[in-house]
Amino acid sequence: MPPRPILRSKTFWFGIFILISLCGTWLSSAGWNRQIAWTGSKFDIAANTTTGALSLHITSDSTGHGLSNSFFPPGLRTSKDPQEDHPPLLQPPFKFQSADKHGPWREWTLTLAWWFLILIFLISWSFLLIWRSRRMKHLGTSIHPPSETPTKKES
Protein backbone atom coordinates (compact mmCIF):
# COMPACT_ATOMS: atom_id res chain seq x y z
CA MET A 1 0.00 0.00 0.00
CA PRO A 2 1.66 3.27 -1.07
CA PRO A 3 1.71 6.22 1.36
CA ARG A 4 -0.82 9.00 1.04
CA PRO A 5 0.07 11.82 -1.33
CA ILE A 6 1.54 14.96 0.22
CA LEU A 7 -1.52 17.01 -0.76
CA ARG A 8 -3.62 14.98 1.69
CA SER A 9 -1.25 15.75 4.56
CA LYS A 10 -2.26 18.05 7.44
CA THR A 11 1.39 19.10 7.68
CA PHE A 12 1.28 20.40 4.11
CA TRP A 13 -1.95 22.39 4.55
CA PHE A 14 -0.97 23.85 7.96
CA GLY A 15 2.32 24.92 6.37
CA ILE A 16 0.45 26.60 3.50
CA PHE A 17 -1.72 28.45 6.05
CA ILE A 18 1.33 29.62 8.03
CA LEU A 19 3.14 30.68 4.84
CA ILE A 20 0.15 32.72 3.62
CA SER A 21 -0.17 34.31 7.09
CA LEU A 22 3.52 35.27 7.17
CA CYS A 23 3.45 36.72 3.65
CA GLY A 24 0.21 38.59 4.37
CA THR A 25 1.63 40.08 7.56
CA TRP A 26 4.79 41.14 5.72
CA LEU A 27 2.82 42.88 2.97
CA SER A 28 0.27 44.44 5.33
CA SER A 29 3.07 45.86 7.49
CA ALA A 30 3.99 48.33 4.75
CA GLY A 31 3.26 51.83 5.99
CA TRP A 32 1.92 50.79 9.41
CA ASN A 33 3.42 50.30 12.83
CA ARG A 34 1.45 47.72 14.83
CA GLN A 35 2.34 46.93 18.41
CA ILE A 36 1.21 44.56 21.13
CA ALA A 37 2.85 45.04 24.51
CA TRP A 38 2.58 44.06 28.14
CA THR A 39 3.78 46.34 30.91
CA GLY A 40 4.58 44.90 34.31
CA SER A 41 6.04 46.40 37.44
CA LYS A 42 9.68 45.82 36.47
CA PHE A 43 9.69 45.26 32.70
CA ASP A 44 7.92 45.97 29.45
CA ILE A 45 7.70 43.47 26.57
CA ALA A 46 6.58 44.66 23.14
CA ALA A 47 6.34 43.17 19.65
CA ASN A 48 6.21 45.61 16.74
CA THR A 49 5.57 44.92 13.08
CA THR A 50 6.99 47.64 10.92
CA THR A 51 7.68 47.79 7.22
CA GLY A 52 9.72 44.72 6.42
CA ALA A 53 10.59 43.63 9.97
CA LEU A 54 9.34 42.21 13.26
CA SER A 55 10.88 43.78 16.36
CA LEU A 56 10.86 42.38 19.89
CA HIS A 57 11.60 44.92 22.65
CA ILE A 58 12.28 44.27 26.31
CA THR A 59 12.73 47.22 28.65
CA SER A 60 13.67 46.55 32.28
CA ASP A 61 13.88 48.68 35.40
CA SER A 62 16.60 47.84 37.91
CA THR A 63 15.44 50.33 40.57
CA GLY A 64 12.18 48.58 41.45
CA HIS A 65 10.11 51.75 40.99
CA GLY A 66 8.47 50.25 37.96
CA LEU A 67 7.97 51.26 34.36
CA SER A 68 4.20 51.46 34.61
CA ASN A 69 4.35 54.61 36.70
CA SER A 70 6.44 56.48 34.17
CA PHE A 71 5.45 55.28 30.68
CA PHE A 72 2.26 53.21 30.43
CA PRO A 73 -0.39 51.86 32.76
CA PRO A 74 0.22 48.22 33.73
CA GLY A 75 -1.28 45.50 31.57
CA LEU A 76 -1.77 44.67 27.91
CA ARG A 77 -1.97 47.34 25.22
CA THR A 78 -2.17 47.41 21.43
CA SER A 79 -1.71 50.16 18.89
CA LYS A 80 -1.79 50.73 15.15
CA ASP A 81 -0.21 53.91 13.86
CA PRO A 82 0.71 55.08 10.37
CA GLN A 83 4.44 55.06 9.77
CA GLU A 84 5.99 58.40 8.83
CA ASP A 85 9.14 57.03 7.24
CA HIS A 86 8.86 54.26 4.68
CA PRO A 87 11.82 51.90 4.94
CA PRO A 88 12.21 49.29 2.20
CA LEU A 89 10.39 45.96 2.49
CA LEU A 90 13.72 44.12 2.30
CA GLN A 91 15.47 44.82 5.59
CA PRO A 92 18.73 43.24 6.84
CA PRO A 93 18.07 39.69 8.13
CA PHE A 94 18.47 40.46 11.84
CA LYS A 95 19.76 43.14 14.18
CA PHE A 96 20.29 43.15 17.95
CA GLN A 97 20.62 46.32 20.02
CA SER A 98 21.17 46.88 23.71
CA ALA A 99 21.04 50.38 25.13
CA ASP A 100 20.78 52.37 28.35
CA LYS A 101 17.63 54.47 28.55
CA HIS A 102 17.28 57.29 31.04
CA GLY A 103 19.49 55.99 33.82
CA PRO A 104 18.52 52.62 35.35
CA TRP A 105 16.38 51.45 32.47
CA ARG A 106 17.83 49.05 29.91
CA GLU A 107 16.35 48.18 26.54
CA TRP A 108 17.05 45.16 24.33
CA THR A 109 15.74 45.01 20.78
CA LEU A 110 15.85 42.07 18.38
CA THR A 111 14.71 42.87 14.85
CA LEU A 112 14.04 40.08 12.33
CA ALA A 113 13.22 40.76 8.70
CA TRP A 114 9.99 39.20 7.44
CA TRP A 115 11.75 37.69 4.42
CA PHE A 116 14.23 36.03 6.80
CA LEU A 117 11.40 34.59 8.93
CA ILE A 118 9.70 33.26 5.80
CA LEU A 119 12.98 31.74 4.60
CA ILE A 120 13.56 30.02 7.95
CA PHE A 121 9.98 28.70 7.87
CA LEU A 122 10.32 27.43 4.28
CA ILE A 123 13.55 25.59 5.06
CA SER A 124 12.20 23.96 8.23
CA TRP A 125 8.85 23.11 6.60
CA SER A 126 10.63 21.54 3.61
CA PHE A 127 12.75 19.37 5.89
CA LEU A 128 9.62 18.36 7.82
CA LEU A 129 7.80 17.38 4.60
CA ILE A 130 10.82 15.43 3.32
CA TRP A 131 11.17 13.65 6.67
CA ARG A 132 7.44 12.85 6.68
CA SER A 133 7.58 11.51 3.14
CA ARG A 134 10.56 9.26 3.92
CA ARG A 135 8.93 8.10 7.15
CA MET A 136 5.65 7.26 5.40
CA LYS A 137 7.51 5.34 2.69
CA HIS A 138 9.41 3.41 5.33
CA LEU A 139 6.24 2.65 7.30
CA GLY A 140 4.44 1.61 4.13
CA THR A 141 7.12 -0.92 3.21
CA SER A 142 7.51 -2.28 6.74
CA ILE A 143 3.78 -2.89 7.20
CA HIS A 144 3.28 -4.41 3.75
CA PRO A 145 6.56 -5.97 2.60
CA PRO A 146 6.84 -6.66 -1.10
CA SER A 147 5.55 -10.10 -1.98
CA GLU A 148 8.17 -12.58 -2.91
CA THR A 149 7.58 -14.93 -5.80
CA PRO A 150 8.68 -18.49 -5.13
CA THR A 151 11.46 -19.72 -7.31
CA LYS A 152 11.53 -23.16 -8.92
CA LYS A 153 13.81 -25.63 -7.30
CA GLU A 154 15.89 -27.58 -9.70
CA SER A 155 16.27 -31.23 -8.93
Residue frames as a rotation matrix with the C-alpha (Angstrom) as fourth column:
MET 1
0.585 0.811 0.000 0.00
0.811 -0.585 0.000 0.00
0.000 0.000 -1.000 0.00
PRO 2
-0.308 -0.737 0.601 1.66
0.685 -0.611 -0.398 3.27
0.661 0.289 0.693 -1.07
PRO 3
-0.599 0.063 -0.798 1.71
0.670 -0.506 -0.543 6.22
-0.438 -0.860 0.261 1.36
ARG 4
0.520 0.850 -0.082 -0.82
0.720 -0.488 -0.494 9.00
-0.460 0.198 -0.866 1.04
PRO 5
0.097 -0.474 0.875 0.07
0.775 -0.516 -0.365 11.82
0.624 0.714 0.318 -1.33
ILE 6
-0.753 -0.539 -0.377 1.54
0.656 -0.572 -0.493 14.96
0.050 -0.619 0.784 0.22
LEU 7
-0.721 0.522 0.457 -1.52
-0.252 -0.811 0.528 17.01
0.646 0.265 0.716 -0.76
ARG 8
0.351 0.871 -0.344 -3.62
0.070 0.341 0.937 14.98
0.934 -0.353 0.059 1.69
SER 9
-0.283 -0.595 -0.753 -1.25
0.827 0.247 -0.506 15.75
0.486 -0.765 0.422 4.56
LYS 10
0.807 0.516 -0.288 -2.26
0.586 -0.631 0.509 18.05
0.081 -0.579 -0.811 7.44
THR 11
0.091 -0.876 -0.473 1.39
0.622 -0.321 0.714 19.10
-0.778 -0.359 0.516 7.68
PHE 12
-0.636 -0.303 0.709 1.28
0.769 -0.316 0.555 20.40
0.056 0.899 0.434 4.11
TRP 13
0.127 0.795 0.594 -1.95
0.644 -0.521 0.560 22.39
0.755 0.311 -0.577 4.55
PHE 14
0.773 0.048 -0.633 -0.97
0.576 -0.470 0.669 23.85
-0.266 -0.881 -0.391 7.96
GLY 15
-0.277 -0.952 -0.131 2.32
0.696 -0.293 0.656 24.92
-0.663 0.090 0.743 6.37
ILE 16
-0.448 0.213 0.868 0.45
0.749 -0.441 0.495 26.60
0.488 0.872 0.038 3.50
PHE 17
0.655 0.756 -0.014 -1.72
0.608 -0.515 0.604 28.45
0.449 -0.404 -0.797 6.05
ILE 18
0.497 -0.549 -0.672 1.33
0.565 -0.383 0.731 29.62
-0.659 -0.743 0.119 8.03
LEU 19
-0.546 -0.739 0.395 3.14
0.769 -0.255 0.586 30.68
-0.332 0.623 0.708 4.84
ILE 20
-0.080 0.607 0.791 0.15
0.692 -0.537 0.482 32.72
0.717 0.586 -0.377 3.62
SER 21
0.831 0.392 -0.395 -0.17
0.552 -0.486 0.677 34.31
0.073 -0.781 -0.620 7.09
LEU 22
0.086 -0.886 -0.456 3.52
0.650 -0.297 0.699 35.27
-0.755 -0.356 0.550 7.17
CYS 23
-0.662 -0.325 0.675 3.45
0.746 -0.368 0.555 36.72
0.068 0.871 0.487 3.65
GLY 24
0.256 0.857 0.448 0.21
0.673 -0.491 0.554 38.59
0.694 0.160 -0.702 4.37
THR 25
0.745 -0.041 -0.665 1.63
0.578 -0.457 0.676 40.08
-0.332 -0.888 -0.317 7.56
TRP 26
-0.344 -0.938 -0.045 4.79
0.719 -0.294 0.630 41.14
-0.604 0.184 0.775 5.72
LEU 27
-0.584 0.150 0.798 2.82
0.676 -0.454 0.580 42.88
0.449 0.878 0.164 2.97
SER 28
0.500 0.853 0.149 0.27
0.596 -0.463 0.656 44.44
0.628 -0.239 -0.740 5.33
SER 29
0.335 -0.434 -0.836 3.07
0.824 -0.295 0.484 45.86
-0.457 -0.851 0.259 7.49
ALA 30
-0.517 -0.561 0.646 3.99
0.820 -0.541 0.187 48.33
0.244 0.627 0.740 4.75
GLY 31
-0.448 0.260 0.855 3.26
0.045 -0.949 0.312 51.83
0.893 0.179 0.413 5.99
TRP 32
0.626 0.710 0.322 1.92
-0.344 -0.119 0.932 50.79
0.700 -0.694 0.169 9.41
ASN 33
-0.674 -0.731 0.105 3.42
-0.383 0.224 -0.896 50.30
0.632 -0.644 -0.431 12.83
ARG 34
0.520 0.838 -0.164 1.45
-0.329 0.374 0.867 47.72
0.788 -0.397 0.470 14.83
GLN 35
-0.629 -0.745 0.223 2.34
-0.460 0.126 -0.879 46.93
0.626 -0.656 -0.422 18.41
ILE 36
0.682 0.672 -0.290 1.21
-0.033 0.424 0.905 44.56
0.731 -0.608 0.311 21.13
ALA 37
-0.427 -0.871 0.244 2.85
-0.217 -0.163 -0.962 45.04
0.878 -0.464 -0.119 24.51
TRP 38
0.631 0.517 -0.578 2.58
0.482 0.323 0.815 44.06
0.608 -0.793 -0.045 28.14
THR 39
-0.146 -0.630 0.763 3.78
-0.376 -0.678 -0.632 46.34
0.915 -0.379 -0.138 30.91
GLY 40
0.423 0.196 -0.885 4.58
0.662 0.600 0.449 44.90
0.618 -0.776 0.124 34.31
SER 41
0.975 -0.022 -0.221 6.04
0.159 -0.624 0.765 46.40
-0.155 -0.781 -0.605 37.44
LYS 42
0.301 -0.945 -0.129 9.68
-0.054 -0.152 0.987 45.82
-0.952 -0.290 -0.097 36.47
PHE 43
-0.773 -0.611 0.170 9.69
0.126 0.115 0.985 45.26
-0.622 0.783 -0.012 32.70
ASP 44
0.280 0.773 -0.569 7.92
-0.571 -0.342 -0.746 45.97
-0.772 0.534 0.346 29.45
ILE 45
-0.593 -0.384 0.708 7.70
0.307 0.704 0.640 43.47
-0.744 0.597 -0.300 26.57
ALA 46
0.292 0.678 -0.675 6.58
-0.462 -0.518 -0.720 44.66
-0.838 0.522 0.161 23.14
ALA 47
-0.372 -0.314 0.874 6.34
0.651 0.582 0.486 43.17
-0.661 0.750 -0.013 19.65
ASN 48
0.092 0.326 -0.941 6.21
-0.415 -0.846 -0.334 45.61
-0.905 0.421 0.058 16.74
THR 49
0.059 -0.105 0.993 5.57
0.872 0.489 0.000 44.92
-0.485 0.866 0.120 13.08
THR 50
0.180 -0.085 -0.980 6.99
-0.294 -0.956 0.029 47.64
-0.939 0.282 -0.197 10.92
THR 51
0.802 0.131 -0.583 7.68
-0.591 0.027 -0.807 47.79
-0.089 0.991 0.099 7.22
GLY 52
0.404 -0.626 -0.667 9.72
-0.483 0.473 -0.737 44.72
0.777 0.620 -0.111 6.42
ALA 53
-0.621 -0.742 -0.252 10.59
-0.131 0.416 -0.900 43.63
0.773 -0.526 -0.355 9.97
LEU 54
0.662 0.677 -0.323 9.34
0.209 0.248 0.946 42.21
0.720 -0.693 0.023 13.26
SER 55
-0.364 -0.796 0.484 10.88
-0.292 -0.395 -0.871 43.78
0.885 -0.458 -0.089 16.36
LEU 56
0.523 0.411 -0.746 10.86
0.584 0.465 0.666 42.38
0.621 -0.784 0.003 19.89
HIS 57
-0.154 -0.518 0.841 11.60
-0.310 -0.783 -0.539 44.92
0.938 -0.343 -0.040 22.65
ILE 58
0.440 0.227 -0.869 12.28
0.772 0.399 0.495 44.27
0.459 -0.888 0.001 26.31
THR 59
-0.081 -0.401 0.912 12.73
-0.258 -0.876 -0.408 47.22
0.963 -0.269 -0.032 28.65
SER 60
0.255 0.120 -0.959 13.67
0.775 0.568 0.277 46.55
0.578 -0.814 0.052 32.28
ASP 61
0.476 -0.047 0.878 13.88
-0.433 -0.882 0.188 48.68
0.765 -0.470 -0.440 35.40
SER 62
-0.153 -0.639 -0.754 16.60
0.441 0.639 -0.630 47.84
0.884 -0.429 0.184 37.91
THR 63
-0.762 -0.173 0.624 15.44
-0.368 -0.677 -0.637 50.33
0.533 -0.715 0.452 40.57
GLY 64
-0.761 0.538 -0.363 12.18
0.648 0.667 -0.368 48.58
0.044 -0.515 -0.856 41.45
HIS 65
-0.698 0.532 -0.479 10.11
-0.240 -0.805 -0.543 51.75
-0.674 -0.264 0.690 40.99
GLY 66
-0.062 0.698 0.714 8.47
0.596 0.599 -0.534 50.25
-0.801 0.392 -0.453 37.96
LEU 67
-0.932 -0.244 0.267 7.97
0.347 -0.402 0.847 51.26
-0.099 0.883 0.459 34.36
SER 68
-0.213 0.946 0.245 4.20
0.910 0.101 0.401 51.46
0.355 0.308 -0.883 34.61
ASN 69
0.303 0.314 -0.900 4.35
0.723 -0.691 0.003 54.61
-0.620 -0.652 -0.436 36.70
SER 70
-0.287 -0.573 -0.768 6.44
0.002 -0.802 0.598 56.48
-0.958 0.170 0.231 34.17
PHE 71
-0.955 -0.174 -0.241 5.45
-0.232 -0.067 0.970 55.28
-0.185 0.982 0.024 30.68
PHE 72
-0.441 0.801 -0.404 2.26
-0.390 0.235 0.890 53.21
0.808 0.551 0.209 30.43
PRO 73
0.204 0.551 0.809 -0.39
-0.977 0.172 0.129 51.86
-0.068 -0.817 0.573 32.76
PRO 74
-0.684 -0.501 0.530 0.22
-0.504 0.850 0.153 48.22
-0.527 -0.162 -0.834 33.73
GLY 75
0.201 0.767 0.610 -1.28
-0.034 0.628 -0.778 45.50
-0.979 0.135 0.153 31.57
LEU 76
-0.319 -0.232 0.919 -1.77
0.796 0.460 0.393 44.67
-0.514 0.857 0.038 27.91
ARG 77
0.209 0.383 -0.900 -1.97
-0.216 -0.879 -0.425 47.34
-0.954 0.283 -0.101 25.22
THR 78
-0.063 -0.198 0.978 -2.17
0.899 0.414 0.141 47.41
-0.433 0.888 0.152 21.43
SER 79
0.160 0.120 -0.980 -1.71
-0.178 -0.973 -0.148 50.16
-0.971 0.198 -0.134 18.89
LYS 80
0.074 -0.131 0.989 -1.79
0.949 0.315 -0.030 50.73
-0.308 0.940 0.148 15.15
ASP 81
0.389 -0.062 -0.919 -0.21
0.004 -0.998 0.069 53.91
-0.921 -0.031 -0.387 13.86
PRO 82
0.972 -0.129 0.199 0.71
0.198 -0.015 -0.980 55.08
0.129 0.992 0.011 10.37
GLN 83
0.266 -0.955 -0.128 4.44
0.788 0.140 0.599 55.06
-0.555 -0.261 0.790 9.77
GLU 84
0.697 -0.028 -0.716 5.99
-0.206 -0.965 -0.163 58.40
-0.687 0.261 -0.678 8.83
ASP 85
-0.250 -0.829 -0.500 9.14
-0.872 -0.031 0.488 57.03
-0.420 0.558 -0.715 7.24
HIS 86
0.841 0.540 -0.038 8.86
-0.486 0.721 -0.494 54.26
-0.240 0.433 0.869 4.68
PRO 87
-0.220 -0.951 0.219 11.82
-0.700 0.310 0.644 51.90
-0.680 -0.011 -0.733 4.94
PRO 88
-0.352 0.060 -0.934 12.21
-0.845 0.409 0.345 49.29
0.403 0.911 -0.093 2.20
LEU 89
0.720 0.691 0.071 10.39
-0.671 0.666 0.324 45.96
0.177 -0.281 0.943 2.49
LEU 90
0.651 -0.573 -0.498 13.72
0.400 0.816 -0.416 44.12
0.645 0.072 0.761 2.30
GLN 91
0.761 -0.373 0.531 15.47
-0.640 -0.565 0.521 44.82
0.106 -0.736 -0.669 5.59
PRO 92
-0.400 -0.901 -0.169 18.73
-0.765 0.430 -0.479 43.24
0.504 -0.063 -0.861 6.84
PRO 93
-0.200 0.390 -0.899 18.07
0.085 0.921 0.380 39.69
0.976 0.000 -0.218 8.13
PHE 94
0.618 0.410 -0.671 18.47
0.694 0.116 0.710 40.46
0.369 -0.905 -0.213 11.84
LYS 95
-0.203 -0.625 0.754 19.76
-0.050 -0.762 -0.646 43.14
0.978 -0.169 0.123 14.18
PHE 96
0.399 0.264 -0.878 20.29
0.839 0.282 0.466 43.15
0.371 -0.922 -0.109 17.95
GLN 97
-0.156 -0.405 0.901 20.62
-0.054 -0.907 -0.417 46.32
0.986 -0.113 0.120 20.02
SER 98
0.271 0.181 -0.946 21.17
0.932 0.196 0.304 46.88
0.240 -0.964 -0.116 23.71
ALA 99
-0.325 -0.348 0.879 21.04
0.257 -0.927 -0.272 50.38
0.910 0.138 0.391 25.13
ASP 100
-0.683 0.118 -0.721 20.78
0.691 -0.216 -0.690 52.37
-0.237 -0.969 0.065 28.35
LYS 101
-0.167 0.691 0.703 17.63
0.486 -0.563 0.669 54.47
0.858 0.454 -0.242 28.55
HIS 102
0.289 0.398 0.871 17.28
-0.385 -0.785 0.486 57.29
0.877 -0.476 -0.074 31.04
GLY 103
-0.079 -0.417 0.905 19.49
-0.987 -0.093 -0.129 55.99
0.138 -0.904 -0.404 33.82
PRO 104
-0.488 -0.215 0.846 18.52
-0.593 0.793 -0.140 52.62
-0.641 -0.570 -0.514 35.35
TRP 105
0.591 0.777 0.215 16.38
-0.337 0.480 -0.810 51.45
-0.733 0.407 0.546 32.47
ARG 106
-0.664 -0.745 0.061 17.83
-0.307 0.347 0.886 49.05
-0.682 0.569 -0.459 29.91
GLU 107
0.513 0.816 -0.266 16.35
-0.607 0.127 -0.784 48.18
-0.607 0.564 0.561 26.54
TRP 108
-0.649 -0.602 0.465 17.05
-0.075 0.659 0.749 45.16
-0.758 0.451 -0.472 24.33
THR 109
0.385 0.748 -0.540 15.74
-0.672 -0.174 -0.720 45.01
-0.633 0.640 0.435 20.78
LEU 110
-0.613 -0.449 0.650 15.85
0.151 0.741 0.654 42.07
-0.776 0.499 -0.386 18.38
THR 111
0.188 0.629 -0.755 14.71
-0.718 -0.436 -0.542 42.87
-0.670 0.644 0.370 14.85
LEU 112
-0.514 -0.254 0.819 14.04
0.276 0.855 0.439 40.08
-0.812 0.452 -0.369 12.33
ALA 113
-0.685 0.244 -0.686 13.22
-0.694 -0.504 0.514 40.76
-0.220 0.828 0.515 8.70
TRP 114
0.320 0.901 0.292 9.99
-0.660 0.433 -0.613 39.20
-0.679 0.003 0.734 7.44
TRP 115
0.575 -0.134 -0.807 11.75
-0.702 0.427 -0.570 37.69
0.421 0.894 0.151 4.42
PHE 116
-0.554 -0.832 -0.017 14.23
-0.660 0.452 -0.600 36.03
0.507 -0.321 -0.800 6.80
LEU 117
-0.436 0.501 0.747 11.40
-0.636 0.416 -0.650 34.59
-0.637 -0.759 0.137 8.93
ILE 118
0.660 0.697 -0.280 9.70
-0.670 0.379 -0.638 33.26
-0.339 0.609 0.717 5.80
LEU 119
0.175 -0.691 -0.701 12.98
-0.719 0.397 -0.571 31.74
0.673 0.604 -0.427 4.60
ILE 120
-0.772 -0.426 0.472 13.56
-0.635 0.489 -0.598 30.02
0.024 -0.761 -0.648 7.95
PHE 121
0.011 0.865 0.502 9.98
-0.620 0.400 -0.675 28.70
-0.785 -0.304 0.541 7.87
LEU 122
0.675 0.261 -0.690 10.32
-0.734 0.326 -0.595 27.43
0.069 0.909 0.412 4.28
ILE 123
-0.292 -0.864 -0.411 13.55
-0.699 0.486 -0.525 25.59
0.653 0.134 -0.746 5.06
SER 124
-0.799 -0.013 0.602 12.20
-0.522 0.510 -0.683 23.96
-0.298 -0.860 -0.414 8.23
TRP 125
0.250 0.962 0.115 8.85
-0.659 0.256 -0.708 23.11
-0.710 0.101 0.697 6.60
SER 126
0.420 -0.178 -0.890 10.63
-0.810 0.368 -0.456 21.54
0.409 0.913 0.010 3.61
PHE 127
-0.689 -0.718 -0.097 12.75
-0.569 0.620 -0.541 19.37
0.448 -0.317 -0.836 5.89
LEU 128
-0.509 0.588 0.628 9.62
-0.538 0.352 -0.766 18.36
-0.672 -0.728 0.137 7.82
LEU 129
0.552 0.750 -0.364 7.80
-0.743 0.244 -0.623 17.38
-0.379 0.615 0.692 4.60
ILE 130
0.062 -0.615 -0.786 10.82
-0.740 0.500 -0.450 15.43
0.670 0.610 -0.424 3.32
TRP 131
-0.850 -0.373 0.372 11.17
-0.525 0.542 -0.656 13.65
0.043 -0.753 -0.657 6.67
ARG 132
-0.097 0.909 0.406 7.44
-0.623 0.263 -0.737 12.85
-0.776 -0.324 0.541 6.68
SER 133
0.566 0.296 -0.770 7.58
-0.820 0.301 -0.487 11.51
0.087 0.907 0.413 3.14
ARG 134
-0.350 -0.783 -0.514 10.56
-0.612 0.607 -0.507 9.26
0.709 0.137 -0.692 3.92
ARG 135
-0.792 0.107 0.601 8.93
-0.523 0.389 -0.758 8.10
-0.315 -0.915 -0.252 7.15
MET 136
0.255 0.965 0.057 5.65
-0.726 0.230 -0.648 7.26
-0.639 0.123 0.759 5.40
LYS 137
0.376 -0.191 -0.907 7.51
-0.773 0.475 -0.421 5.34
0.511 0.859 0.031 2.69
HIS 138
-0.719 -0.692 -0.061 9.41
-0.509 0.584 -0.633 3.41
0.473 -0.424 -0.772 5.33
LEU 139
-0.538 0.598 0.594 6.24
-0.548 0.288 -0.785 2.65
-0.641 -0.748 0.173 7.30
GLY 140
0.442 0.754 -0.486 4.44
-0.856 0.192 -0.481 1.61
-0.269 0.628 0.730 4.13
THR 141
0.110 -0.460 -0.881 7.12
-0.629 0.654 -0.420 -0.92
0.769 0.601 -0.217 3.21
SER 142
-0.863 -0.463 0.204 7.51
-0.443 0.498 -0.746 -2.28
0.243 -0.734 -0.634 6.74
ILE 143
-0.251 0.854 0.455 3.78
-0.658 0.194 -0.727 -2.89
-0.710 -0.482 0.513 7.20
HIS 144
0.828 0.531 0.183 3.28
-0.182 0.562 -0.807 -4.41
-0.531 0.635 0.561 3.75
PRO 145
-0.219 -0.976 0.003 6.56
-0.320 0.075 0.945 -5.97
-0.922 0.206 -0.328 2.60
PRO 146
-0.080 0.174 -0.982 6.84
-0.996 -0.045 0.073 -6.66
-0.031 0.984 0.177 -1.10
SER 147
0.743 0.425 0.517 5.55
-0.431 0.895 -0.116 -10.10
-0.512 -0.137 0.848 -1.98
GLU 148
-0.400 -0.914 -0.067 8.17
-0.733 0.275 0.622 -12.58
-0.550 0.298 -0.780 -2.91
THR 149
0.585 0.541 -0.605 7.58
-0.798 0.518 -0.309 -14.93
0.146 0.663 0.734 -5.80
PRO 150
0.510 -0.403 0.759 8.68
-0.249 0.776 0.580 -18.49
-0.823 -0.485 0.296 -5.13
THR 151
-0.054 -0.620 -0.783 11.46
-0.994 -0.039 0.100 -19.72
-0.093 0.784 -0.614 -7.31
LYS 152
0.843 0.319 -0.433 11.53
-0.417 0.896 -0.151 -23.16
0.339 0.308 0.889 -8.92
LYS 153
0.248 -0.763 0.597 13.81
-0.650 0.325 0.686 -25.63
-0.718 -0.559 -0.416 -7.30
GLU 154
0.292 -0.228 -0.929 15.89
-0.841 0.402 -0.363 -27.58
0.456 0.887 -0.075 -9.70
SER 155
0.809 0.064 0.584 16.27
-0.409 0.775 0.481 -31.23
-0.422 -0.629 0.653 -8.93
